[in-house]
Amino acid sequence: MKRLLTPDLARGSMLALIALANSAIYLYGRPYGVRQHIVETDLVDRMVSVFVVTFVDARAYPMFALLFAYGVAKMSPERAKSRNRWLLVFGFVHAMLLYPGDVLGVYGLLGFGVIAMTRLRGRTLLLVAAGWLALTALLQSGAYGSPPQGRRTFFWSFEIADPLKALALHPLEWLMTPLGLTGVVAAAVAGVWAARHDVLAEPERHLALLRRVAPWGIAVATLGGVPSGLAVGGFWQPEEPGLLAAVHGVTGVAGGLGYAALVALVAVRIKRPNVVVRAVAACGERSLSCYLFQSVVFVVLLKPYTFGLGATLGSAEVAVLALATWLVSVLLADLLGRRNRPGPAETLLRKLRSSRV
């Protein structure tokens, strides 16, 4: 079956945003401020924090959820169930050994919900999305509604130097992760609707829709993200942090949809993919391997029980590291693509699914 350019290009691009979002969590050894970001004093670091929070934080994962739901909705139920079960296993191992903020397990669970949602009517899907947006606002307000206390309030293992003590916290941290990702359900509903209408498979047929969603989704996310970004950067002190967090979380879903629509519009204009497009699409085709590759790099370089760079790097430096890591993953994926080989994680997943273990 011929690969579709739009989903692969979107996944490959999205992994750059995932790298930026996740890498900031690894910084430690300094006071923590709004949204548990470290308190920066250097102006460049503060500006980078504003950018990442405004355009990436709570925006990348909804885009990921839309693309994931789109793919699941296009699968047969049995194939989708098998993939979801193994994603839960991959997520568990990933969370226990590397990154307790893992989303593979979350999406594995979400996948079962997506299968159920494929049977719902359009109006019911709209009600589900609205309900989850309301829940997102409530949970985001609760998670980030208290004034910063200067210490971590979750993901405590990222500042623990003893690897055994840190790893012992991973199960609890992994179980807490879905509470911060409720917005992805609403984005997944959009993915189900998009799959029903082949929006990403045939974007040229939906140009009017995409041209509305891209600018409006990104604009709403920007307006909702700027206040949190400025607060994280230390440029203002919010009087209602709970309301600020709720707005940030809800508008992030609009941003995820807007980013996906933007990539679809770009893909329509690409008649002959050049070397850059092919490389990013190869990364998207091997998104599972590239996502896990990021965690390996970040743990080796940033954790206190490895090289410990998370204690010394600022927000700008860790953002450069994140993008460099993503770029390396793109180059490696491109090499595999030129040889027509899947990524190692994709290979393992296929073998496990075919073995019916």
C-alpha positions, 0 to 999 in steps of 0.5 A: 500500500502506497504511503500517504505524504500528509500523515507522514510529513505531519508526524515527522514535523510534529516530532520536532515539537515533541522534542522541544516540549519534552526536553524542558522537563529534564531541566533541574537544580533551580527553582521551578516557576509557572507550569513547573518550568525552571525560573530563568534569568538570562533574557534569551532563555526567557524568550525561548521559554515564551516561544516553547510554551506559546507554540509547543506546550499542550499543542504538540500532543493534540496534533499527535493525537489527531494523527494517531486517531486518524490512523486507527480509524482507518484500520480494521478493528482487530488490527487496531486492537492488536496495535493498541495492546502492544503500544501499551506494552511499549509505553510501559517499558518506555516509562519504566526505563526511560521517560515516565511522561510516556504517551505511547501507553496513553495513546494505546488506551486512547486507541480503544476509545477511537475504535468505539468512536468510529461508530458514533454519529457526527453530532455525538462526536461533537458532544464528546469533544465538547465534554472533554474540552470542559474536562481539560479546562478543569484538570489543567486548572487544578494541575497548574492553578496554584502559585509556584512553590519553587519545587517540583510538584510532579515528575520528581524523578527528574531531579533525583541522582540515585537511579534506583530511587528515580526509577522507583517513582516512574510507575506513579509518574506514568499513571499521573501522565494522562491527567495532563493530557486530557485535551488529546481526546478532543483532538482524537475526536477530530481525527476520527472525523477527519478519517471519516472524510479522508481529509489527510488522504485527499487534502486537495478535496478539502482545501476550503476546510483546511484554509479555515482550520490552519489560520484560525486554529493556530491563531486561537492557540497563540492567543491562548498560549501567549499569557502562559508563555509570558508568565513562564518567561517571568514577564508578568505574574498572573492573578488567576493561574487556574483560569490561565492554565485552563485557557492554555490547555483548551486552546492547545487543542485548536493549535494541534488541529491548526498545525495538522491542517497547515501541514496538509496544505503544504503537502498539497503544494508538493508535487515532487517531494525534495530531499528535505520533504522525503527525510521528514516524511521518513521520520514520520513513517518511523515515528515510534523509533524516532520518539524513543530515540529522543528519550534515549538521548535526553536520558543519557545527556540530561538526567542527574544519574548520567551526564547531568546536563539538565542541571546546567543547560538553560532553556535556549540550550536545551531547545537547541539540543532537542532540535539537534536530536530531532534532526539526527533522527530525521537523518537516520530515518532517511537512511533507512528510508533510502534502503526501504527498511522500517525503524527498529521499533516498528520492526519489533512491533510488527514481529510481536503483532504477527507472533500473537504472543 
